[in-house]
Amino acid sequence: MAIYHLEAKVISRSTGRSAVAASAYMSCSKILNDYDGVLHDYTRKHGLVWEHIFLPENAPQEWQDRSELWNAVERAEKTKDSRLARELVIALPVELNKEQWINLLAEYIQSNFVAEGMCADVAIHDTDGHNPHAHIMLTVRPLDDKGKWQYKTEKEYLCKRNGEEKGFTAAEFLQAKSQGWEKQYQYFVGKKKMYMPPSEAEQHGYERVNKYPKSTKFGRQNPITARWNSDEQLVAWRENWAQISNKYLDEANRSDVHIDHRSHAARGIDEQPTIHEGYVAQAMERRGFTADRCEINRQIKADNVMLRELKAAFAKISQAVKNTVPTLAEAMESLREKVIVISYHILHTKIGKRNITDYVKELKANYESYKGIVKQISAKKKERKELQAEKKSTPVIKVITHRDLARRIAELTEETEELKSEKARLLAAMERTDDKDVSTVNDSLDRMKSALAELDKREGKYTAELNEALQQYAEYKEQAQEFNVGEFGKARLAIRSDKERNALNQISNSYGEYFSRNTFFSSIRDADMKLDDDIDLRAVREYSFQQRKQAQKQRNIKPHEQER
């Protein structure tokens, strides 16, 4: 079913990645990186479903070619630790088809990124037919009206005037200088180095250390970039993905699988999806059944109280049963009510067992996949480290060797990132937050085995109750044979709807929000099948007709008696 997963990452040179390599990898294409001369060829990679470039109006149209786009990004960044792009990895709803995925992504990207001035490179992957997801690469440097890159950060000089310190960019300082503001430089004050304005240093004859003025550590961020990088913006993107996805799910008549971007705490759910408290309950509640141990115990107690009440009421009726139509009809319909209630409990318990079994199977499969992914990541990291060491030790004059090593290192980096995304998806599917949480999976499986054993015990108790009720019902059927079939059937039908309503109220009160009307109707059918005692409606109609006929005859006789 649809799950919520949106992972945001930054593609940076400091981690050994390049925007060109990432784009080539996710689009299964071949692109030459002009920055380092490495050709990234992923044309043999499988799993690509669809890819596209989205550009704002002010972007150069040649950037529709991803090679042009991401090489332009690489050229704009000069430092060895530059942030090149932002990448989102998003799980797509399995309930939608390819066309719906494309429309969903197009609307999401246009309204959230392109409208803000970002260029977006998107690809849909689905290697095994069970894990459709999208990679969205976004530019991190804004564009001006002419399609030129703006700055991400601007140097901010910390200037001083009358003891007050304030920051100014180079453009702002031109005006600030005329207002008496001065840049600060380092000067030797004895053996120490201190920042001060030149006018103050000249008064004491201090010698300047260097030509670099005092500035803020990271400079002043472009307001647009600052907004894109904010936590609030990421929260908005996450929320918008959930809203747009749910809109498309509604259109596909799948409102039952809505996704939610919020954490359990934000949604007001006290139990966390961990093994420590309430994890089993959360997993089963999402499948329509309350399954954590405390809730199961509370439910069992409530069920037992209800069944004891039914049993006591029925025993009271049984003692009063005599060979009269009304009392025996009341007894049999009350017993039928009890069988309906028991049948509901059995059906509900079987659904819970099936849901737990399915979840255990899914959890085991995800856990095994996760362990395999972790091993692959470890192996690729080890290989990448060895190749980096080999590259470092290879003489610079061996250009071809250097390029081959750089290409393989880039491939391993992208493959590792893809595996990390798959690992994150599996963590989300297992409802774990990190590797430490994964260590509790075996404990969760043990808990679920205990829950299954408890449900088996519960089903056995209900089955015993059912067999006892069916035996008693068979005795009543024998007693009912001495009555007129039509008369007895009519007496039962007269009270049947009230008895079914009583059963409905008892069950719905017991199960609360987990009550299922469909299961209730199934329990009625199941009860009647087990009782094997259909009312002969034809006989009831015949009996009713004869009663009406007799009543009419009596009415006709009275006028004649009055005439006499």
C-alpha positions in Angstrom: 0.0 0.0 0.0 1.0 3.6 -0.3 3.7 4.7 2.2 5.1 8.2 2.9 8.8 8.5 2.2 10.5 11.7 1.2 14.3 11.9 1.8 16.2 15.1 1.2 20.0 15.1 0.5 22.6 17.5 -0.7 25.0 16.6 -3.6 28.3 18.2 -2.6 31.9 17.9 -3.7 32.9 17.5 -0.1 31.4 14.0 -0.1 33.0 13.0 -3.4 29.8 13.5 -5.5 29.2 15.5 -8.6 26.0 16.8 -10.1 26.9 15.4 -13.5 27.5 11.9 -12.2 24.3 12.0 -10.1 22.2 13.1 -13.1 23.8 10.5 -15.4 23.2 7.8 -12.9 19.5 8.5 -12.2 18.7 9.1 -16.0 20.7 6.0 -17.1 22.6 8.2 -19.6 26.1 9.1 -20.6 27.5 12.6 -19.7 31.0 14.0 -19.7 31.8 16.2 -16.7 33.7 19.2 -18.0 34.9 20.0 -14.5 37.1 17.0 -14.0 37.0 15.4 -17.5 35.4 12.2 -16.3 32.8 10.5 -18.6 29.9 9.0 -16.6 28.3 6.2 -18.5 25.2 4.5 -16.9 23.4 3.5 -20.1 23.5 -0.2 -19.0 21.7 0.6 -15.8 18.1 -0.8 -15.6 15.0 0.4 -13.8 14.4 3.8 -15.5 10.6 4.3 -16.1 10.5 8.0 -17.1 12.8 11.1 -17.0 12.3 14.8 -17.7 13.8 18.3 -17.2 11.7 21.1 -15.8 12.9 24.7 -16.3 11.7 28.1 -15.1 10.9 30.7 -17.8 14.2 32.7 -17.2 16.4 29.6 -17.6 18.4 29.1 -20.9 16.5 26.6 -23.1 19.6 24.7 -23.9 19.4 23.4 -20.3 16.7 21.0 -21.5 19.8 18.9 -22.2 20.8 17.7 -18.7 24.5 17.6 -19.8 24.3 21.4 -20.5 22.4 22.0 -17.3 24.6 20.2 -14.8 27.9 21.2 -16.5 26.7 24.8 -16.1 26.1 24.1 -12.4 29.6 22.5 -12.1 31.2 25.6 -13.8 29.4 28.0 -11.5 30.9 26.4 -8.4 34.6 27.0 -7.8 35.4 25.4 -4.4 36.3 21.8 -3.7 33.5 21.6 -1.1 30.7 23.3 -3.1 27.1 22.3 -2.7 26.1 21.4 -6.3 22.4 20.3 -6.1 19.7 19.1 -3.8 18.2 15.7 -4.3 14.8 14.4 -3.2 14.1 10.7 -3.2 10.3 10.1 -3.0 8.3 6.9 -2.8 5.4 6.8 -5.3 2.0 5.4 -4.5 1.8 1.8 -5.9 -2.0 2.4 -6.3 -1.4 4.8 -9.2 -0.2 4.0 -12.7 2.7 5.5 -14.7 0.6 8.3 -16.3 -0.7 9.3 -12.8 2.8 9.2 -11.4 4.0 11.6 -14.2 1.1 14.0 -13.7 1.5 13.9 -9.9 5.3 14.6 -10.1 4.8 17.4 -12.8 2.2 19.2 -10.6 4.4 18.8 -7.5 7.6 20.0 -9.2 6.0 22.9 -11.0 4.2 24.3 -8.0 7.0 23.8 -5.4 10.3 24.2 -7.3 10.0 25.6 -10.8 7.7 28.3 -9.6 10.4 29.3 -7.1 13.0 29.6 -9.8 14.7 26.2 -9.5 15.6 23.9 -12.4 14.5 20.3 -11.8 15.8 17.0 -13.2 13.4 14.1 -12.4 13.5 10.3 -13.0 11.2 7.5 -12.0 12.8 4.2 -11.1 11.2 0.8 -10.4 13.7 -2.0 -10.7 11.6 -4.8 -9.4 8.0 -3.7 -10.0 7.4 -3.3 -6.3 9.3 -0.1 -5.4 8.4 2.8 -7.6 10.2 6.0 -6.5 11.3 9.2 -8.0 14.7 11.1 -7.9 14.4 14.8 -8.2 17.6 16.9 -8.6 17.2 20.6 -7.9 19.6 23.5 -8.5 20.6 25.4 -5.3 21.8 28.7 -6.9 19.0 31.2 -7.9 18.8 32.7 -11.4 18.4 36.3 -12.2 16.0 37.7 -14.8 18.5 37.1 -17.6 19.1 33.5 -16.7 22.5 34.1 -15.0 23.5 32.5 -11.8 23.1 34.6 -8.7 25.3 34.3 -5.6 24.5 31.8 -2.9 26.4 33.8 -0.3 28.0 37.2 -0.3 31.0 38.3 1.8 29.9 40.4 4.7 32.4 42.8 6.3 32.2 43.6 10.0 32.7 47.3 10.2 32.9 49.6 13.1 31.8 53.2 13.9 31.9 54.8 17.4 32.4 51.4 19.1 29.4 49.8 17.3 30.0 46.8 15.0 27.8 46.1 12.0 27.9 43.9 8.9 27.9 45.3 5.3 28.3 43.6 1.9 30.7 45.2 -0.6 27.9 47.1 -2.3 26.5 48.3 1.0 29.9 49.4 2.2 30.2 52.0 -0.5 27.5 54.0 1.1 28.3 53.0 4.7 31.9 54.3 4.2 30.6 57.8 3.6 28.7 57.6 6.9 31.8 56.9 8.9 31.9 53.1 8.9 35.4 51.5 8.6 36.4 48.0 7.9 38.5 46.2 10.6 41.9 44.6 10.1 44.2 42.6 12.3 47.1 44.5 13.9 50.0 43.5 16.1 49.4 44.7 19.6 52.5 43.5 21.3 52.5 39.8 20.8 48.8 39.7 20.2 46.7 40.1 17.1 43.6 42.3 17.4 41.0 43.6 14.9 40.4 47.4 14.8 39.7 50.2 12.3 42.7 51.8 10.5 42.0 55.2 12.2 42.4 53.6 15.6 45.5 51.7 14.6 47.2 54.8 13.2 46.8 56.6 16.5 48.9 53.9 18.2 51.2 53.1 15.3 50.2 49.5 15.1 51.4 47.4 12.2 48.8 45.6 10.1 49.1 41.8 10.0 47.6 41.3 6.5 45.3 42.8 4.0 42.2 40.8 4.8 39.4 42.7 6.6 37.3 41.1 9.3 34.2 39.4 8.0 31.4 37.0 9.1 32.4 33.3 9.0 29.9 32.2 6.4 29.0 35.5 4.7 25.4 36.7 4.1 23.2 34.2 2.4 21.1 35.1 -0.6 17.5 35.5 0.8 16.2 33.2 -1.8 18.8 30.5 -1.0 18.2 31.0 2.7 14.5 30.3 2.2 15.3 27.2 0.1 17.7 25.9 2.8 15.4 26.5 5.7 13.8 23.7 7.8 10.4 25.4 7.4 10.7 25.1 3.6 11.5 21.4 3.8 8.5 20.8 6.1 6.3 22.7 3.5 7.7 20.5 0.7 6.9 17.3 2.7 3.4 18.5 3.5 2.7 19.5 -0.1 3.8 16.1 -1.3 1.3 14.4 1.0 -1.5 16.7 0.0 -1.0 16.4 -3.8 -0.5 12.6 -3.5 -3.7 12.3 -1.6 -5.5 14.3 -4.2 -4.4 11.9 -6.9 -5.3 8.9 -4.7 -8.8 10.4 -4.2 -9.2 10.8 -8.0 -8.2 7.1 -8.3 -10.9 6.2 -5.7 -8.2 5.1 -3.2 -9.0 7.5 -0.3 -8.4 4.5 2.0 -4.6 4.7 1.5 -4.0 8.4 2.2 -0.4 9.2 3.3 0.6 11.7 6.1 3.8 13.6 6.3 3.6 14.1 10.0 5.3 12.1 12.7 3.3 10.0 15.1 3.8 12.6 17.9 2.6 15.4 15.7 -0.5 13.4 14.8 -1.3 12.9 18.5 -0.4 9.2 18.7 1.2 8.5 22.1 2.8 5.2 21.2 5.9 5.4 19.1 6.4 2.8 16.3 9.1 1.0 18.2 9.3 -2.2 20.0 9.8 -0.5 23.4 6.1 0.5 23.7 3.3 0.1 21.3 5.1 -0.9 18.1 3.0 -4.0 17.6 -0.1 -2.1 18.3 0.8 0.6 15.7 1.6 -2.0 13.0 -1.7 -3.9 13.5 -3.9 -0.8 14.0 -2.9 0.4 10.6 -4.3 -2.9 9.3 -7.6 -2.4 11.0 -6.9 -4.4 14.1 -5.8 -3.5 17.7 -3.0 -5.8 18.4 -0.6 -4.5 21.1 -0.7 -6.7 24.2 -2.4 -4.2 26.5 -5.2 -3.5 24.0 -5.7 -7.2 23.3 -6.0 -7.8 27.1 -8.5 -5.0 27.5 -10.5 -6.3 24.5 -10.5 -9.8 25.9 -11.8 -8.5 29.2 -14.5 -6.6 27.5 -15.5 -9.6 25.4 -15.6 -11.8 28.4 -17.8 -9.5 30.3 -20.2 -9.3 27.3 -20.3 -13.0 26.8 -20.9 -13.6 30.5 -23.8 -11.3 30.4 -25.2 -13.1 27.4 -24.6 -16.4 29.0 -26.4 -15.4 32.2 -29.3 -13.9 30.3 -29.6 -17.1 28.3 -29.4 -19.3 31.3 -32.2 -17.4 32.9 -34.3 -17.8 29.7 -33.5 -21.5 29.5 -34.8 -22.1 33.0 -38.1 -20.4 32.1 -38.5 -22.3 28.8 -41.7 -24.3 28.7 -43.5 -25.8 25.8 -45.1 -22.6 24.7 -44.5 -20.8 21.4 -43.5 -17.3 22.8 -41.0 -18.6 25.4 -39.3 -21.0 23.1 -39.2 -18.4 20.2 -37.6 -16.0 22.7 -35.0 -18.6 23.8 -34.0 -19.6 20.2 -33.7 -16.0 19.0 -31.6 -15.0 22.1 -29.4 -18.0 21.4 -29.1 -16.9 17.7 -28.1 -13.4 19.0 -25.4 -15.0 21.0 -24.1 -17.1 18.1 -23.9 -13.9 15.9 -21.8 -12.2 18.6 -19.5 -15.2 18.9 -19.2 -15.5 15.1 -18.2 -11.8 14.9 -15.4 -12.4 17.5 -14.1 -15.4 15.6 -14.2 -13.6 12.3 -12.5 -10.5 13.8 -9.8 -12.7 15.5 -9.1 -14.5 12.2 -8.7 -11.1 10.4 -6.3 -10.0 13.1 -4.3 -13.2 12.8 -4.1 -12.8 9.0 -3.0 -9.2 9.3 -0.3 -10.0 11.8 0.9 -13.0 9.7 1.1 -10.7 6.6 2.9 -8.0 8.5 5.4 -10.5 10.0 6.1 -11.8 6.5 6.5 -8.3 5.1 8.8 -7.3 8.1 11.0 -10.4 7.6 11.3 -9.7 3.9 12.3 -6.0 4.5 14.7 -7.0 7.2 16.5 -9.5 5.0 16.6 -6.9 2.2 18.0 -4.4 4.7 20.8 -6.6 5.8 21.7 -7.3 2.2 21.8 -3.5 1.4 24.0 -2.8 4.5 26.5 -5.4 3.3 26.5 -3.9 -0.2 27.0 -0.4 1.1 29.9 -1.6 3.3 31.6 -3.4 0.4 31.2 -0.4 -2.0 32.6 2.0 0.7 35.6 -0.3 1.2 36.2 -0.6 -2.6 35.9 3.2 -3.0 38.4 3.8 -0.2 40.9 1.5 -1.8 40.5 3.2 -5.2 40.9 6.6 -3.6 44.1 5.4 -2.0 45.3 4.0 -5.3 44.4 7.2 -7.1 46.4 9.2 -4.6 49.4 7.0 -5.0 49.3 7.0 -8.8 51.7 9.5 -10.5 49.9 12.5 -12.0 51.4 11.8 -15.4 49.3 8.7 -15.7 46.3 10.7 -16.9 44.3 7.8 -18.3 44.7 5.8 -15.1 43.7 8.8 -13.0 40.5 9.3 -15.1 39.6 5.6 -15.0 40.0 5.6 -11.2 38.0 8.8 -10.9 35.2 7.4 -13.1 35.0 4.2 -11.0 35.1 6.2 -7.7 32.2 8.3 -9.0 30.3 5.2 -10.0 30.7 3.7 -6.6 29.7 6.9 -4.9 26.4 7.1 -6.9 25.8 3.4 -6.4 26.3 3.9 -2.7 23.9 6.8 -2.6 21.2 4.7 -4.5 21.7 1.9 -1.9 21.4 4.5 0.9 18.1 5.6 -0.5 16.9 2.0 -0.7 18.1 1.5 2.9 16.2 4.6 4.0 13.0 3.3 2.2 13.4 0.0 4.0 13.8 1.8 7.3 10.6 3.6 6.7 8.8 0.4 5.7 10.0 -1.2 8.9 9.1 1.9 10.8 12.6 2.3 12.1 14.5 5.6 12.3 18.1 4.4 12.2 20.4 1.4 12.3 20.1 1.1 16.1 16.3 0.7 15.8 16.7 -2.1 13.3 18.3 -4.2 16.0 14.9 -4.5 17.7 13.3 -6.2 14.7 13.8 -9.7 16.2 12.2 -8.5 19.4 9.2 -7.2 17.4 8.9 -10.6 15.6 8.9 -12.3 19.0 6.2 -9.9 20.3 4.1 -10.7 17.3 4.5 -14.4 17.8 3.2 -13.9 21.3 0.3 -11.8 20.0 -0.6 -14.7 17.5 -0.5 -17.2 20.3 -2.8 -15.0 22.4 -5.2 -14.7 19.4 -5.1 -18.5 18.9 -6.1 -18.9 22.6 -8.8 -16.3 22.1 -10.2 -18.1 19.0 -10.2 -21.4 20.9 -12.3 -19.9 23.7 -14.8 -18.5 21.3 -15.0 -21.8 19.4 -15.8 -23.6 22.6 -18.5 -21.1 23.4 -19.9 -21.5 19.9 -20.0 -25.3 20.1 -21.9 -25.1 23.4 -24.4 -22.7 21.9 -25.0 -24.9 18.9 -25.6 -27.9 21.0 -28.2 -26.0 23.1 -29.8 -24.7 19.9 -30.2 -28.3 18.5 -32.1 -29.2 21.7 -34.5 -26.3 21.2 -35.1 -27.3 17.6 -36.3 -30.7 18.7 -38.8 -29.0 21.2 -40.0 -26.7 18.4 -41.1 -29.6 16.2 -44.3 -30.0 18.2 -45.5 -26.5 17.2 -47.1 -25.3 14.1 -44.3 -24.3 11.7 -46.0 -21.1 10.6 -47.0 -20.0 14.0 -43.6 -20.6 15.5 -41.8 -18.9 12.6 -44.0 -15.8 12.9 -43.2 -15.6 16.6 -39.5 -15.7 15.9 -39.6 -13.1 13.1 -41.5 -10.7 15.3 -38.5 -10.4 17.7 -35.6 -11.2 15.3 -34.8 -7.6 14.3 -34.7 -6.5 17.9 -32.3 -9.3 18.7 -30.0 -8.5 15.8 -30.0 -4.8 16.9 -29.0 -5.9 20.4 -26.1 -7.9 18.9 -25.1 -4.9 16.8 -25.1 -2.6 19.8 -23.1 -5.0 22.0 -20.4 -5.6 19.3 -20.1 -2.0 18.3 -19.8 -0.8 21.9 -17.2 -3.4 22.6 -15.0 -2.7 19.5 -15.6 1.0 19.2 -13.8 2.6 16.2 -12.6 -0.9 15.1 -16.1 -2.2 14.6 -16.7 -3.3 11.0 -20.3 -3.4 9.7 -19.2 -5.7 6.8 -17.9 -8.2 9.4 -21.1 -7.9 11.3 -23.2 -8.9 8.3 -20.8 -11.7 7.6 -21.2 -12.9 11.2 -25.1 -13.0 10.6 -24.6 -15.2 7.5 -22.1 -17.3 9.3 -24.4 -17.8 12.3 -27.4 -18.8 10.2 -25.2 -21.3 8.3 -24.0 -22.9 11.5 -27.5 -23.0 13.1 -28.9 -24.5 9.9 -32.5 -23.5 10.9 -34.1 -21.3 8.2 -37.6 -20.0 9.0 -40.2 -21.4 6.5 -41.5 -18.1 5.2 -44.1 -19.8 3.1 -45.5 -21.5 6.1 -45.5 -18.1 8.0 -47.5 -16.5 5.2 -50.0 -19.3 5.1 -50.4 -19.2 8.9 -50.9 -15.4 8.8 -53.4 -15.7 6.0 -55.4 -18.3 7.9 -55.3 -16.1 11.0 -56.7 -13.1 9.0 -59.3 -15.3 7.5 -60.4 -16.6 10.9 -60.5 -13.1 12.3 -62.7 -12.0 9.4 -65.1 -14.9 10.0 -65.3 -13.9 13.7 -66.1 -10.3 12.7 -68.9 -11.5 10.4 -70.5 -13.7 13.1 -70.8 -10.9 15.6 -73.4 -8.8 13.6 -75.7 -11.9 13.2 -75.6 -12.5 16.9 -76.5 -8.9 17.6 -79.6 -9.2 15.2 -81.0 -12.1 17.2 
